[in-house]
Amino acid sequence: MKPLKKCTFLWILFFASFLFAYSEEGINIKVHAGVGVPKEDCLNTHIAAGFGLTIPLKKELALSFDFGYRGVAAEEVSTEFYAGRIKLFPLQASLQFSPFRQKAIRPYVFLGGGYVFGSFAVTDIITIPEVTIHQDIKNGPFFQGGLGVDIAISGALGVFAEAISFHRKTTGVTTITDLNYGTSTQEFKLNLQAWIFQIGVRYFI
């Protein structure tokens, strides 16, 4: 499925969910920030941030949509890729389950996924003028799941904390262009799996 079709599917799901929303508990918008801890040793711990909204469904379920940003510094791996900075922009949807919807303190679990847009820019490399080096990674789907807890502050405001297991493996390409010898490319594999720990604020509308 092409990226445009994947995004269209997510937004169709978003609008369809309004048909099942509970009237006594409003939709809430949210912002969140935290830290990402990658599985790969060559990827550094980084800041993760984003925003989104959650739509309550029938019974104990809710549907969450989020758009995030993660900037990850990558150390050089010999024969694989050069040091650089990875930027990830995940667009995701998750289904949440909580048996305590009406409580002031509400733990929940969630499972979902989406599509992540990414780039990998080379940093701190000195080359002769005739040579340029470019790296990039492929966009693609990802899956995630985790645990969270909501704490109500007032009827319109709440805070939450989440622990998320993010899963995505991708392929990248290093392109070396030499004005004397032409262009060469080399593919590499990169595991973007990470634990993300974040806190945020919800506002019910």
Rosetta silent file (secondary structure, phi, psi, omega in degrees, C-alpha in Angstrom):
SEQUENCE: MKPLKKCTFLWILFFASFLFAYSEEGINIKVHAGVGVPKEDCLNTHIAAGFGLTIPLKKELALSFDFGYRGVAAEEVSTEFYAGRIKLFPLQASLQFSPFRQKAIRPYVFLGGGYVFGSFAVTDIITIPEVTIHQDIKNGPFFQGGLGVDIAISGALGVFAEAISFHRKTTGVTTITDLNYGTSTQEFKLNLQAWIFQIGVRYFI
SCORE:     score description
SCORE:     0.000 S_00000001
   1 L     0.000  130.875 -177.368    0.000    0.000    0.000 S_00000001
   2 L   -70.765  155.732 -178.500    1.400    3.394   -1.021 S_00000001
   3 H   -53.528  -42.010 -178.984    2.085    6.067    1.658 S_00000001
   4 H   -62.534  -40.706  179.528   -0.791    8.257    0.472 S_00000001
   5 H   -67.181  -37.519  178.487   -3.232    5.359    0.694 S_00000001
   6 H   -63.108  -45.307  179.509   -1.994    4.483    4.190 S_00000001
   7 H   -64.848  -40.257  178.805   -2.517    8.047    5.411 S_00000001
   8 H   -62.040  -40.982  178.590   -5.942    8.197    3.767 S_00000001
   9 H   -60.969  -42.191  179.933   -6.969    4.996    5.541 S_00000001
  10 H   -62.491  -41.315 -178.286   -5.954    6.443    8.923 S_00000001
  11 H   -74.174  -31.225  173.246   -7.980    9.590    8.383 S_00000001
  12 H   -63.222  -42.608  176.478  -11.027    7.620    7.205 S_00000001
  13 H   -61.641  -37.515  178.930  -10.787    5.649   10.430 S_00000001
  14 H   -60.779  -51.136 -177.675  -10.537    8.938   12.299 S_00000001
  15 H   -71.018  -35.194  178.731  -13.762   10.366   10.883 S_00000001
  16 H   -64.566  -30.386 -177.266  -15.646    7.068   11.112 S_00000001
  17 H   -65.971  -21.300  177.586  -14.883    6.872   14.827 S_00000001
  18 H   -61.932  -25.762 -178.719  -17.109    9.912   15.454 S_00000001
  19 H   -68.085  -20.788 -175.108  -20.092    7.662   14.784 S_00000001
  20 H  -111.662    5.192 -174.461  -19.279    5.618   17.905 S_00000001
  21 L   -69.566  143.002  175.029  -18.196    8.364   20.299 S_00000001
  22 L   -73.902  136.511 -179.750  -19.751    8.567   23.747 S_00000001
  23 L   -77.747  -29.131 -176.562  -21.716   11.768   24.303 S_00000001
  24 L   -80.271  -13.719  176.688  -21.004   11.963   28.065 S_00000001
  25 L  -126.871  115.179 -172.049  -17.215   11.950   27.614 S_00000001
  26 L   -75.781  166.575  171.238  -15.878   14.387   25.074 S_00000001
  27 L   -65.338  143.513  177.105  -13.070   14.103   22.608 S_00000001
  28 E  -123.939  140.983  173.453   -9.774   15.290   24.064 S_00000001
  29 E   -97.201  153.597 -173.153   -6.777   16.892   22.416 S_00000001
  30 E  -147.353  151.810  169.929   -3.335   16.192   23.839 S_00000001
  31 E  -128.360  148.040 -176.749    0.308   17.188   23.716 S_00000001
  32 E  -151.958  155.550  177.559    3.127   15.015   25.014 S_00000001
  33 E  -150.116  153.750 -179.064    6.894   14.830   25.345 S_00000001
  34 E  -173.570 -154.771 -176.919    9.333   12.273   26.645 S_00000001
  35 E  -128.868  140.475  176.532   12.459   10.293   25.970 S_00000001
  36 E  -108.062  134.471 -179.440   13.192    7.511   23.487 S_00000001
  37 E  -119.207   99.023 -176.010   15.626    4.699   24.310 S_00000001
  38 E   -69.873  155.492  175.454   16.612    2.806   21.113 S_00000001
  39 L   -75.671  -38.361 -178.719   17.506   -0.874   21.038 S_00000001
  40 L   -69.366  132.935  179.760   20.436   -0.300   18.642 S_00000001
  41 L   -65.608  -27.759 -177.427   23.665    0.695   20.397 S_00000001
  42 L   -78.405   -9.776  178.678   24.574    3.068   17.568 S_00000001
  43 E  -102.500  133.014 -175.267   21.419    5.162   18.134 S_00000001
  44 L   -87.706  156.017  171.188   21.430    7.624   21.015 S_00000001
  45 L   -60.191  142.579 -170.351   18.755    8.341   23.585 S_00000001
  46 E  -148.883  169.049  175.753   16.658   11.238   22.318 S_00000001
  47 E   -83.652  138.334  174.670   13.690   13.521   22.862 S_00000001
  48 E  -124.909  134.514 -177.935   10.288   12.418   21.542 S_00000001
  49 E  -144.659  164.874  178.829    7.344   14.815   21.249 S_00000001
  50 E   175.385 -175.665  178.240    3.984   15.075   19.566 S_00000001
  51 E  -150.004  166.869 -179.814    0.306   15.924   19.670 S_00000001
  52 E   177.137 -160.219  176.393   -2.978   14.261   18.849 S_00000001
  53 E  -150.169  156.652  179.278   -6.477   13.500   20.013 S_00000001
  54 E  -124.107  132.883 -177.854   -8.395   10.680   21.639 S_00000001
  55 E  -114.521  116.452  178.471  -11.961    9.744   20.764 S_00000001
  56 E   -69.163  136.176  176.860  -13.969    7.713   23.322 S_00000001
  57 L  -108.903 -169.176  179.899  -15.817    4.751   21.837 S_00000001
  58 L   -71.424  149.993  177.503  -18.426    2.448   23.299 S_00000001
  59 L    62.006 -127.101 -173.104  -17.771    0.570   26.528 S_00000001
  60 L   -97.723   14.245 -172.316  -14.122    0.550   27.646 S_00000001
  61 E  -105.214  152.203  172.675  -12.540    1.503   24.318 S_00000001
  62 E  -145.416  153.408 -179.927  -11.044    4.698   22.916 S_00000001
  63 E  -115.623  127.566 -176.413   -9.312    5.521   19.646 S_00000001
  64 E  -117.274  136.128  175.146   -6.175    7.673   19.674 S_00000001
  65 E  -120.623  134.266 -176.811   -4.517    9.511   16.769 S_00000001
  66 E  -141.160  147.975  170.381   -1.054   11.037   17.129 S_00000001
  67 E  -125.003  127.396 -173.086    1.573   12.818   15.084 S_00000001
  68 E  -126.548  173.756  175.331    5.079   12.814   16.536 S_00000001
  69 E  -141.683  136.144  175.437    8.646   13.917   16.028 S_00000001
  70 E  -139.882  126.711  176.387   11.898   12.230   17.063 S_00000001
  71 E  -110.515  112.786 -170.767   15.411   13.477   16.317 S_00000001
  72 E  -117.046  122.444  174.681   17.944   10.671   16.820 S_00000001
  73 E   -80.696  132.993 -178.640   21.723   11.042   16.648 S_00000001
  74 E  -116.659  130.815  176.689   23.385    7.996   15.041 S_00000001
  75 L   -85.255  154.417 -178.581   27.001    7.004   15.549 S_00000001
  76 L   -65.075  138.701  173.330   29.062    5.641   12.666 S_00000001
  77 E  -117.493  116.723 -175.710   29.011    1.892   12.102 S_00000001
  78 L   -56.364  134.068 -179.244   32.043    0.676   10.151 S_00000001
  79 L    68.653    1.371 -179.601   31.206   -0.742    6.698 S_00000001
  80 L  -112.138  -70.330 -179.141   27.518    0.135    7.244 S_00000001
  81 E  -151.399  165.060 -179.538   26.801    3.868    7.463 S_00000001
  82 L   -88.761  164.798  176.057   28.309    7.170    8.527 S_00000001
  83 L   -63.446  144.353 -178.410   27.453    9.194   11.618 S_00000001
  84 E  -169.997 -167.844  179.422   24.365   11.314   11.143 S_00000001
  85 E  -128.490  127.148  179.579   21.034   12.476   12.427 S_00000001
  86 E   -99.960  131.869  173.832   17.770   10.639   11.892 S_00000001
  87 E  -114.184  126.438 -179.104   14.474   12.514   11.866 S_00000001
  88 E  -120.246  135.966  178.075   11.288   10.478   12.316 S_00000001
  89 E  -127.543   86.678 -178.476    7.721   11.709   11.890 S_00000001
  90 E   -81.812  132.369  171.691    5.305    8.915   12.910 S_00000001
  91 E  -109.896  119.181 -167.888    1.602    9.190   12.061 S_00000001
  92 E  -139.742  157.900  173.733   -0.225    6.639   14.163 S_00000001
  93 E  -133.388  137.124 -178.195   -3.554    5.288   15.388 S_00000001
  94 E  -136.439  145.094  174.718   -4.012    3.201   18.534 S_00000001
  95 E  -101.300  124.270 -177.706   -6.913    1.431   20.189 S_00000001
  96 E  -104.581  144.685  176.317   -7.009    1.903   23.971 S_00000001
  97 E  -128.564  128.477  176.193   -8.706   -0.340   26.514 S_00000001
  98 L  -143.708  127.676  176.934   -9.501    0.645   30.095 S_00000001
  99 L   -82.524    1.795 -175.387  -11.939   -1.041   32.504 S_00000001
 100 L  -124.877   53.209 -173.312  -12.012    2.127   34.646 S_00000001
 101 L   -62.015  -31.538 -174.531  -13.351    4.760   32.259 S_00000001
 102 L   -97.504    5.775 -177.922  -15.181    6.771   34.921 S_00000001
 103 L   -87.169  157.282  177.968  -12.438    6.786   37.562 S_00000001
 104 L   -70.398  -34.842  175.257  -10.214    9.764   38.423 S_00000001
 105 E  -112.803  116.380 -169.679   -7.139    7.548   37.980 S_00000001
 106 E  -126.654  101.061  172.773   -7.535    5.375   34.897 S_00000001
 107 E   -74.573  153.026  179.835   -4.894    2.853   33.780 S_00000001
 108 E  -154.117  161.749  172.726   -5.114    1.574   30.218 S_00000001
 109 E  -120.340  156.154 -179.372   -3.361   -0.548   27.611 S_00000001
 110 E  -149.234  155.468 -179.189   -3.112    0.238   23.915 S_00000001
 111 E  -147.587  136.913 -179.623   -2.073   -1.332   20.635 S_00000001
 112 E  -175.926 -157.218 -179.101   -1.728    0.200   17.210 S_00000001
 113 E   179.506 -167.814 -178.800    0.546    1.348   14.463 S_00000001
 114 E   173.348 -146.929 -176.345    0.864    3.653   11.536 S_00000001
 115 E  -132.576  131.850 -177.921    3.306    5.017    9.001 S_00000001
 116 E  -113.450  130.776  174.763    6.602    6.743    9.759 S_00000001
 117 E   -99.075  132.777 -175.606    8.315    9.274    7.510 S_00000001
 118 E  -143.561  161.506  174.838   12.050    9.521    8.060 S_00000001
 119 E  -144.161  156.536 -178.167   15.335   10.977    6.859 S_00000001
 120 E  -136.773  103.543 -177.582   18.998   10.292    7.656 S_00000001
 121 E  -101.353  133.553  177.744   21.403   13.188    7.127 S_00000001
 122 E   -70.799  140.436  177.704   25.174   12.731    7.303 S_00000001
 123 L  -131.034  152.385  170.785   26.976   14.948    9.824 S_00000001
 124 L    56.129   42.585  175.025   30.598   15.864   10.614 S_00000001
 125 L  -116.840  127.861  178.710   32.197   14.298    7.530 S_00000001
 126 L  -103.848  121.539  179.658   35.075   16.043    5.781 S_00000001
 127 L  -129.551  166.128  174.181   35.574   15.119    2.143 S_00000001
 128 L   -72.471  157.727 -175.978   37.432   16.544   -0.825 S_00000001
 129 L   -57.288  -26.959 -176.724   35.372   18.888   -3.058 S_00000001
 130 L   -78.019   -9.588 -174.371   34.958   16.220   -5.739 S_00000001
 131 E  -118.663  132.565  172.917   33.179   13.812   -3.365 S_00000001
 132 E  -126.713  144.847 -178.241   29.722   14.117   -1.782 S_00000001
 133 E  -124.329  130.841 -179.288   28.065   11.612    0.560 S_00000001
 134 E  -132.042  137.584  175.559   24.321   11.256    1.048 S_00000001
 135 E  -127.838  150.278  175.814   22.364    8.865    3.275 S_00000001
 136 E  -156.015  161.879  176.638   18.670    8.208    3.594 S_00000001
 137 E  -125.355  155.943 -177.725   16.247    5.659    5.023 S_00000001
 138 L   -82.660  143.785  171.731   13.000    4.308    3.656 S_00000001
 139 L   -75.882  161.482  178.216    9.586    5.284    5.009 S_00000001
 140 E   173.101  179.700 -177.843    7.231    2.527    6.063 S_00000001
 141 E   -76.296  158.478  174.105    4.754    1.043    8.550 S_00000001
 142 E  -143.538  164.482  177.628    5.405    0.463   12.223 S_00000001
 143 E  -127.968  152.748  179.381    3.676   -1.193   15.159 S_00000001
 144 E  -154.128  159.206  175.138    3.516   -0.220   18.799 S_00000001
 145 E  -156.925  165.362 -179.848    1.899   -1.125   22.101 S_00000001
 146 E   175.884 -170.235 -179.563    2.155   -0.048   25.683 S_00000001
 147 E  -124.032  151.251  177.584    0.694    0.931   29.022 S_00000001
 148 E  -151.445  169.490  175.071   -0.593    4.265   30.273 S_00000001
 149 E  -145.626  132.933  175.957   -2.394    5.989   33.095 S_00000001
 150 E  -103.583  139.718  175.577   -4.709    9.019   33.021 S_00000001
 151 E  -127.220  119.247 -179.169   -5.190   11.289   36.025 S_00000001
 152 E   -78.083  129.498  175.124   -8.120   13.713   36.009 S_00000001
 153 L   -98.430  -40.358  175.816   -7.341   17.197   37.329 S_00000001
 154 L  -150.050 -173.585  179.259  -10.693   18.756   36.503 S_00000001
 155 L   -67.131  -22.120 -176.909  -13.648   18.120   34.249 S_00000001
 156 L  -113.565   -8.302 -171.611  -11.772   19.553   31.292 S_00000001
 157 E  -133.076  142.098  177.540   -8.139   18.833   32.085 S_00000001
 158 E  -152.628  162.888  174.995   -6.046   15.746   32.752 S_00000001
 159 E  -121.377  159.301 -179.730   -2.482   14.479   32.682 S_00000001
 160 E  -149.430  160.349  175.284   -1.176   11.126   31.510 S_00000001
 161 E  -136.667  143.211 -177.381    1.964    9.017   31.351 S_00000001
 162 E  -140.125  147.231  170.008    2.781    6.234   28.893 S_00000001
 163 E  -118.828  121.556 -170.567    5.411    3.565   28.268 S_00000001
 164 E  -122.861  135.769  172.219    5.504    2.570   24.588 S_00000001
 165 E  -103.710  112.003 -175.207    7.275   -0.216   22.716 S_00000001
 166 E  -101.421  131.736 -176.753    7.933    1.038   19.161 S_00000001
 167 E  -128.007  119.076  176.593    8.799   -1.480   16.403 S_00000001
 168 L  -161.184  124.345  172.031   10.168   -0.582   12.979 S_00000001
 169 E  -112.785  137.625 -175.122   12.986   -2.049   10.864 S_00000001
 170 E  -136.428  169.329  175.764   14.065   -0.164    7.784 S_00000001
 171 E  -116.141  137.382  177.431   16.548   -0.163    4.912 S_00000001
 172 E  -121.262  167.658 -179.980   18.825    2.760    4.134 S_00000001
 173 E  -133.958  128.837  171.183   21.082    3.726    1.268 S_00000001
 174 E  -100.927  124.121 -178.687   24.461    5.460    1.352 S_00000001
 175 E  -115.436  121.678  178.108   25.247    7.230   -1.925 S_00000001
 176 E  -112.204  119.072 -179.821   28.798    8.392   -2.670 S_00000001
 177 E  -108.845  118.874  179.667   29.211   10.641   -5.688 S_00000001
 178 E  -117.508  122.403 -177.668   32.744   11.121   -6.991 S_00000001
 179 L   -62.791  -21.814 -179.551   33.248   13.454   -9.956 S_00000001
 180 L   -92.530  -34.691 -172.567   36.201   11.320  -11.083 S_00000001
 181 L  -115.748    0.020  177.850   34.894    7.790  -10.484 S_00000001
 182 E    93.008 -160.481 -174.574   31.111    8.137  -10.671 S_00000001
 183 E  -112.971  135.697  174.831   28.408    7.177   -8.179 S_00000001
 184 E  -128.663  150.012 -179.795   28.293    4.153   -5.893 S_00000001
 185 E  -130.861  152.876  176.920   25.585    3.037   -3.474 S_00000001
 186 E  -145.054  127.541  178.407   25.435    0.686   -0.521 S_00000001
 187 E   -86.271  152.669  175.089   22.352   -0.466    1.363 S_00000001
 188 E  -143.101  155.329  178.068   22.250   -0.973    5.123 S_00000001
 189 E  -100.245  145.257  179.812   19.754   -2.301    7.626 S_00000001
 190 E  -144.200  126.322  177.880   18.659   -0.303   10.667 S_00000001
 191 E   -94.339  114.563 -178.738   16.465   -1.357   13.574 S_00000001
 192 L   -92.986    8.691 -179.318   14.503    1.636   14.885 S_00000001
 193 L   -55.809  138.509 -177.766   12.922   -0.299   17.753 S_00000001
 194 E  -157.302  154.637  166.512   12.801    1.802   20.925 S_00000001
 195 E   -93.969  133.304  178.396   11.160    2.235   24.296 S_00000001
 196 E  -121.626  125.588  178.025    9.466    5.613   24.627 S_00000001
 197 E  -115.891  119.866 -173.171    8.513    7.043   28.011 S_00000001
 198 E  -140.344  156.262  173.631    6.363   10.154   27.828 S_00000001
 199 E  -125.883  157.712 -177.962    4.073   12.422   29.828 S_00000001
 200 E  -161.461  179.703 -179.474    1.406   14.748   28.529 S_00000001
 201 E  -126.158  137.218  176.160   -1.653   16.912   29.074 S_00000001
 202 E  -111.981  144.207  173.444   -5.192   16.309   27.839 S_00000001
 203 E  -129.732  120.092 -177.453   -7.898   18.930   27.299 S_00000001
 204 E   -84.040  131.950 -178.128  -11.487   17.753   26.823 S_00000001
 205 L  -114.438    0.000    0.000  -13.566   19.617   24.239 S_00000001
